């Protein structure tokens, strides 16, 4: 039996997300911030960080893992630095409140850094740098969360999937957008396979005893693996230092899980914004020409193009969601009635 889908206009999808978030107890500001991020993420790539991940936020609001009335607290320890305590809320709200100042500081000083701690997981990391690229800035972002993947030489989880995202603007075209985790695959794919009783490819995870496994349920009890072995694990460690070390957030080993309990993971998020035009006025033109040369002359895949086009299509044509997912999210909205 084929899965049923429900179509939403872009505006209706946003209203749907807001209603569910308000029903789960989120403040209006939090609901608006997370709804925008959710709809944009689903439009770009619906597999893991859009509406399917919204359920994790909704469950966590009800359980108390997210402070539903969080009021991010900001300090500026230096002219080009912004530090935010997310107050146990969502990462997106703290970033949204500082976004205009972050871009202004980057254009004024050439580079600016945003560091946030004490938040729920950050969602689609590429969203943070994509928005900077739309403002003509180069962006680099790192975030962490509860320990899920093993480190180099270990069999126990010590890092989160610890993604790293990068974006750069190009003239008259999609921003270059790279958004990838340090793990061999996304945690959501292992979780979904476990829920369906399916196996996973070799090289994705180890079981609780540290032995390689293709059993998704055993992987959930063990640890995910970094891509590329020790090199990927080294990148996870670098991200850990950037995200949690610089911001003062929980190390992944100390972060409560985002799917259980009543405490926030206390995740970290660091975003660096760079004004390329101050270094080279022709940066966007040069990047556009180089990316065209790579793709047209050498067949290189340029990340970000398909997501940019998908977002633009969704803004015009809307998005589709599985009916089962719509029913699950709708239950939160009904809880407000």
C-alpha positions in Angstrom: 0.0 0.0 0.0 1.5 3.3 -1.1 2.0 6.1 1.4 -0.5 9.0 1.3 0.8 12.6 1.0 -0.8 15.9 1.9 0.0 19.1 0.0 0.6 22.4 1.7 1.3 25.9 0.3 4.5 27.4 1.8 2.4 29.8 3.9 0.1 27.0 5.1 3.0 24.8 6.0 4.4 27.7 8.2 1.0 28.2 9.8 0.7 24.4 10.4 4.1 24.3 12.2 3.3 27.4 14.3 0.0 25.9 15.4 1.7 22.7 16.5 4.5 24.5 18.3 2.0 26.8 20.2 0.0 23.7 21.0 3.1 22.1 22.5 3.6 25.2 24.7 6.2 27.2 22.7 6.2 31.0 23.0 5.1 32.9 19.9 8.7 34.0 19.2 10.0 30.5 19.5 7.2 29.1 17.3 7.8 31.7 14.6 11.5 31.1 14.5 11.4 27.3 14.5 8.5 27.2 12.0 10.5 29.2 9.5 13.5 27.0 9.9 11.4 23.8 9.7 9.6 24.8 6.5 12.8 26.0 4.8 14.6 22.8 5.8 11.8 20.6 4.5 11.8 22.4 1.2 15.5 22.0 0.7 15.8 18.4 1.9 12.9 16.8 3.8 14.6 13.6 4.8 15.9 14.4 8.3 15.8 18.0 9.4 12.4 19.3 8.3 8.9 18.3 9.6 10.2 14.8 10.6 12.6 16.5 13.1 9.9 18.9 14.2 8.3 16.0 16.1 11.5 15.8 18.2 11.0 19.5 19.1 7.4 19.0 19.9 8.0 16.0 22.1 10.8 17.8 23.9 8.7 20.9 24.5 6.0 18.7 26.2 8.7 16.8 28.2 10.5 19.9 29.3 13.7 19.3 27.4 13.1 22.7 25.8 12.4 25.7 27.9 9.2 26.8 26.2 9.5 30.4 27.4 13.2 30.8 26.9 14.6 34.3 26.6 18.0 34.2 25.1 20.6 36.3 26.9 23.3 38.1 24.9 26.6 39.5 25.7 29.2 41.0 23.3 32.7 40.2 24.9 34.5 42.0 22.0 33.5 44.2 19.1 33.2 41.3 16.6 32.0 38.7 19.1 28.4 37.8 20.1 27.8 35.3 22.8 24.3 34.0 23.6 22.9 31.9 26.4 19.9 30.2 24.8 18.3 29.8 28.2 17.5 26.2 27.5 15.4 27.0 24.4 16.0 26.5 20.7 19.2 27.4 18.9 17.3 29.1 16.0 15.7 31.8 18.2 19.0 33.0 19.7 20.6 33.2 16.3 17.6 35.0 14.8 17.7 37.7 17.5 21.4 38.3 16.8 21.4 37.8 13.0 21.2 41.5 11.9 23.9 42.5 14.3 26.1 39.6 13.2 25.9 40.6 9.6 26.5 44.3 10.4 29.6 43.4 12.5 31.0 41.2 9.7 30.6 44.0 7.2 32.2 46.5 9.6 35.1 44.5 10.9 35.5 42.0 8.0 34.7 39.0 10.3 32.4 38.3 13.2 31.7 35.3 15.4 28.5 34.1 17.0 28.8 31.6 19.8 25.8 30.1 21.6 25.4 27.6 24.4 22.6 26.0 26.5 20.2 25.2 23.7 18.4 22.2 22.2 20.0 20.7 19.1 20.5 23.1 16.2 18.4 21.5 13.4 19.6 22.1 9.9 23.0 23.6 10.3 23.2 24.6 6.6 20.4 27.1 7.3 22.6 29.3 9.4 25.3 29.8 6.8 22.8 29.8 3.8 21.2 32.9 5.3 24.6 34.5 5.6 25.4 33.8 2.0 22.2 35.4 0.9 23.5 38.5 2.6 26.8 38.4 0.6 28.8 36.8 3.4 30.8 33.6 3.7 29.6 31.5 6.6 31.1 28.7 8.6 29.1 26.9 11.3 29.7 24.1 13.8 27.4 22.5 16.3 27.4 19.6 18.8 24.9 17.7 20.9 24.6 14.4 22.8 27.3 11.8 22.2 26.4 9.4 19.3 29.6 8.6 17.5 32.8 6.9 18.6 36.1 8.7 18.6 39.3 7.5 17.0 40.4 4.5 18.9 37.2 4.2 21.0 34.2 2.0 20.8 31.9 4.2 22.9 30.0 7.3 21.8 32.0 10.5 22.7 30.9 13.0 20.0 27.5 14.0 18.5 27.3 13.7 14.7 29.0 17.1 14.9 28.2 18.6 11.5 30.1 21.4 9.8 28.5 23.7 7.4 29.9 26.2 4.9 28.3 28.6 2.5 29.6 31.3 0.1 27.7 33.7 -2.2 28.2 33.7 -6.0 26.9 36.2 -8.5 23.5 35.4 -10.0 23.3 31.9 -8.8 22.8 29.5 -5.9 25.2 29.9 -3.0 27.8 27.2 -2.6 26.4 25.2 0.4 28.2 22.3 2.1 26.5 20.8 5.1 27.7 17.4 6.3 28.0 15.5 9.5 31.2 13.9 10.9 29.3 10.6 11.1 29.2 8.0 8.3 25.5 8.7 8.0 22.8 10.8 9.6 21.5 9.6 13.0 17.9 9.9 11.7 18.6 7.2 9.1 19.8 4.7 11.7 16.8 5.5 14.0 14.4 5.1 11.1 15.9 1.8 10.1 15.7 0.6 13.7 12.0 1.6 13.9 11.3 -0.4 10.7 13.4 -3.4 11.8 15.7 -2.9 8.8 19.4 -3.5 8.6 22.0 -0.8 7.9 25.1 -0.9 5.7 28.4 -2.1 7.2 30.6 0.7 8.3 27.9 2.9 9.8 28.0 1.7 13.4 29.2 -0.6 16.1 27.1 -2.4 18.8 27.4 -2.0 22.6 30.4 -4.2 22.7 32.2 -2.2 20.0 31.8 -4.8 17.3 30.7 -3.7 13.8 27.0 -4.3 13.2 24.4 -4.0 10.5 21.6 -4.4 13.0 20.1 -0.9 13.4 18.6 -1.7 16.8 22.0 -2.9 18.0 23.5 0.3 16.5 21.2 2.4 18.6 22.6 0.7 21.7 26.1 1.1 20.5 27.7 4.0 18.6 27.8 5.4 15.2 31.1 5.6 13.3 32.8 8.7 11.8 33.2 8.9 8.1 36.7 8.1 6.9 37.8 6.5 10.1 40.3 8.5 12.2 40.2 11.5 9.8 36.5 11.9 10.2 36.8 11.4 14.0 39.4 14.2 14.0 37.0 16.5 12.3 34.3 15.6 14.9 36.8 16.6 17.6 37.6 19.9 15.8 33.8 20.6 15.6 33.5 19.8 19.2 36.1 22.4 20.2 34.6 25.0 17.9 31.0 24.4 19.0 31.2 23.5 22.6 34.7 24.6 23.6 34.4 28.2 22.3 30.9 28.7 23.4 31.1 27.1 26.8 28.4 24.6 26.0 28.2 21.0 27.2 30.7 18.7 25.7 28.9 15.9 23.9 29.8 13.4 26.6 28.0 15.6 29.2 25.0 16.5 27.1 21.6 14.9 28.1 19.9 13.1 25.2 17.5 15.0 23.1 14.9 12.2 23.0 14.6 11.4 26.7 14.5 12.9 30.1 13.5 16.5 31.0 16.9 18.3 30.6 18.1 20.2 27.6 21.2 18.8 25.8 22.8 22.2 26.4 24.3 22.2 22.8 26.8 24.6 21.4 26.6 26.5 18.1 29.4 28.6 16.6 28.9 30.6 13.4 31.6 32.7 11.7 30.6 35.3 9.2 33.2 36.8 6.8 32.8 39.7 4.4 34.6 38.6 1.3 34.1 41.8 -0.6 36.5 43.6 1.8 39.2 41.2 0.7 38.2 41.0 -3.0 35.4 43.1 -4.5 35.1 40.6 -7.3 34.7 37.5 -5.0 31.2 36.6 -6.1 32.0 36.9 -9.8 35.2 34.9 -9.4 33.4 32.2 -7.4 30.6 32.0 -9.9 33.1 31.5 -12.8 35.1 28.9 -10.9 32.1 26.9 -10.0 30.9 27.0 -13.6 34.3 25.8 -14.7 34.3 23.0 -12.2 30.8 21.8 -13.1 30.8 22.5 -16.8 34.4 21.5 -17.7 35.2 18.8 -15.2 31.8 17.4 -14.1 32.2 18.4 -10.5 29.0 18.3 -8.4 28.5 21.7 -6.8 26.7 21.3 -3.5 23.9 23.7 -2.7 22.4 24.1 -6.2 19.7 21.5 -5.9 18.7 22.7 -2.4 18.5 26.3 -3.7 16.3 25.3 -6.6 14.1 23.1 -4.4 13.6 26.0 -1.9 12.6 28.3 -4.7 10.2 25.7 -6.2 8.6 25.1 -2.8 8.0 28.8 -2.2 6.0 28.8 -5.4 4.5 25.3 -5.5 4.4 24.3 -1.8 5.5 21.1 -0.1 4.1 17.6 0.5 4.1 15.8 3.8 3.3 12.1 4.6 -0.2 11.9 6.0 1.0 9.9 9.0 3.4 12.7 9.9 0.7 15.3 9.4 -1.5 13.4 11.8 1.2 13.1 14.4 2.0 16.8 14.3 -1.7 17.8 14.2 -2.2 16.1 17.5 0.0 18.8 19.2 -2.1 21.6 17.6 -5.3 19.9 18.7 -3.9 19.9 22.2 -4.1 23.6 22.3 -7.9 23.7 21.6 
